[in-house]
Amino acid sequence: MNEVELLNWARGPGLAYAIIIMVAGLTLRVFEIVSLGRPKELAKVRSSGTSDGLMMIAKRSIPEPRNWRYITASYIFHIGLLIVVFFFIPHTQFFRDLFGVFWGGWPNYIIDFFTVLSIAAMMYTLIQRRIDPARRILTKASDYLAWVVTFLPFVTGYMAFHRLGPDYTLMLALHILSVELLMVMLPMTKLTHAVTFILSRYYTGSSMGRRGIKA
């Protein structure tokens, strides 16, 4: 299989397989969470917990002052990821072809800036996981795997766009394949939190509210 055939496979069957696995896997994960239900309350229920659940979602979305450097780097990466995925012009054209919905993209120099910023932020969080004793103990192999599969699309995309690899067609194919790897791993690793974090935060806040505990 040469570079062109690899690229065609990545754009065709590879993408279809990745979408099916991602959608099916995430649907199953969400169903598992929802089907767990709520355990029987042994104490008196103080409130419905709805407002507490919503408050927890909002509260946990605001950066905390503790470990502000690490948390800031994490927020920079997440914001950069959203901007690159949804506002890079080739990506907006992909979503138009896939869903029939189109919105304007941002200039390449802005996307470039956030790509480099996100790569730097991810490198910082990785270094902190290695040099901080507590984080190093808590970090498992699955965490490093999640980091790698998230990092690769940034690097391969940047290299493909700037023609830094040995061959543009090959780098573009590798970029698409790295994105598909991320899609496949999304429901199988901690990366699932990209979808389930709202459910988990709401459930935590709601449970605390029903017990009369301030979220």
N, C-alpha and C positions, 0 to 999 in steps of 0.2 A: 504493500500500500504506500503510494507516494504522498507528498504533501497535499496535493489537490484532492485526492481521494479521501485522505484523512479529514480534511476540512469539510468536504461534502457529507461525510458520515457524521461528523460532529454537528453540523447544521441540520441534518435530517434525522436519521434513526436515533442517534445519540441524544439529541435534544428531546425527542418524543419519549424515549425510555426514562430520561431524567425527570421530566415533568410528571409522568405517570407515577414513578416511585415516590417523588416528593409529595404530590397531592394525596396519594393513597396513604403514605406514611403519616403525614401531618393530620389527616382526617382521623386515622386510627388513634393517634396520640390524644387529640382533643376529645374524641369519644371516650377514651379510657378515663380521662380526667373528669369529664362531666358525669360519666356513669358511676363514679365513686360515690356521688351524692354527698350528703352532709350527715355526720354521725349524730345519734340521738343526744340531745342536750340533757345533761344530768342536773345542771343548775337552772335557775329561773332565767328565762329569755328576757333580756332587758330591752331589746329593740329588734327591728327587722334586719339590721346590719347593712342595708343597702347603701346608705349615705357613708357609713364607715368604710365599706368596700371601695367606693368611688374616691373617698378621701385618701385611702392607702395608695391607690393607683397614682393620684396626683402627687402625694408626698414622696413616694419612692422614685418619681421621675425628676425630682429636683436634686442636684448634686449636694452631697453633704460636705461639711468643712473638714471632716477627718480624712486623712490620706488624700488631700485635695489634688496632689500632683497625679497620682495614679488614676483617681476618678475623673479628673479633667482629661487625661489622655484617653480614657475609655470613652468619654462623651465625644471627644474630637473624632475618634475612629468611627463611632456609630453615625454621627452626623455626616462625616465624609462619605461613608458607605451609602447612605441614603441619597446624597447629592450625586455621586458618581453613577449609581444604578439608575436613578430616575431622570437625570438631567443631562447626561452625556448624549449628544445628538444621535449617534448610531444606536444607542439603547432605546431612545424614544421611538425611533423608526422600527425597532424590533417589537416593541409593545404595540405599535400601530398595526403591524402585520399580524401579530398574534391575537390581539383583542379588538382591533378596529378603533382604538381610542388613541388620540394623538394630542400631545401638548408640546410647547416649544422647549427646545433644549437651551443650555447655557453655553457661552463661549468656551472654546477649548482651553484657554489659559486658566479659566476658573476651575474647570474640571481637573486640569493638570495640577493646580495648586492643592486641591483637596485630596487628590490621589497621593501626592508626595506627603502631605500632612498626615493622612491616614496610615501610610506605610511607616512613617516615623513614630506615630502614636502606638502602633502595634509593636514595633521594635522596643519601644520604651516599656510597655506592659510585659513583654517577654523577659526583658532584662530584669525588671523588678521581681518577676516570679522566680528568677534564678538567684538573685542576690539577697532577697528578703527571706530569712529562715522560716517564718511562719507560712508565707505563701508557697515556698518551695516544698514544705511538708504537705500542704493541702493540695498542691497541683499533682494531678495524676496523668498517666499516659494519654487518656482520652482528652484531657484539656489541651495538651500539646497537639494532638491530632486535629482538634477543632481549630486551633490557632493556625496550623499549617494550611488546612483546606480553605480557610478564610483569607489567608495572606496571599496564596498563589494567584487568585484572579486579579488582585491589584498589581502584582509584579508582572505577570504575563501580559496583562492589558496595557500597562505602561510601556513595556518593551515592544509590543506589537505596534502601538500607536507611533512610537518614536523610531521604529525600524532598528531596534538595538540588537535583535537576534540574528542568527545566521541567515534566516529566510523569513520574509514577512508572512507568507502563506502558512508556513509551519508555526510561527509564533501566534498567528491568529487562531489556528486550529488548537494549539495548546491552551490558549486563553479560554476558548469556548469549552474545551474539555475540562479545564479547571473549574469553570463555573458550574458545569454539569456535575462534577464531583461534589461540589459544595451543595448543590440541590439534592443529590442522593443522600449525602451525609446529614442533611438538615434534620430529618426525623429520627435519625439513629444516634445522635450525640446530644450534648448539652446545647448545641445550636438550636434545638427545638424551642428554647426560651424566646427566640425571635417571634414566635407565634403564641406561646403559652404564658408569657410573662404577665399579660393583662389578667388572665384567669387566675393565676397564682396570687397575684397581688390583691385582687378583689376578694378572693376566698379568705386570705389571711386577715384582711381588714374587716370583712363581714363577720368572720368567726369571733374576732376580738370584740366587735361591737355588740354582738348578741350576748356576750358574757359580761358586758358592761366595762370592758377594758378600752381605754382610749388608744386609738390607733396612732 
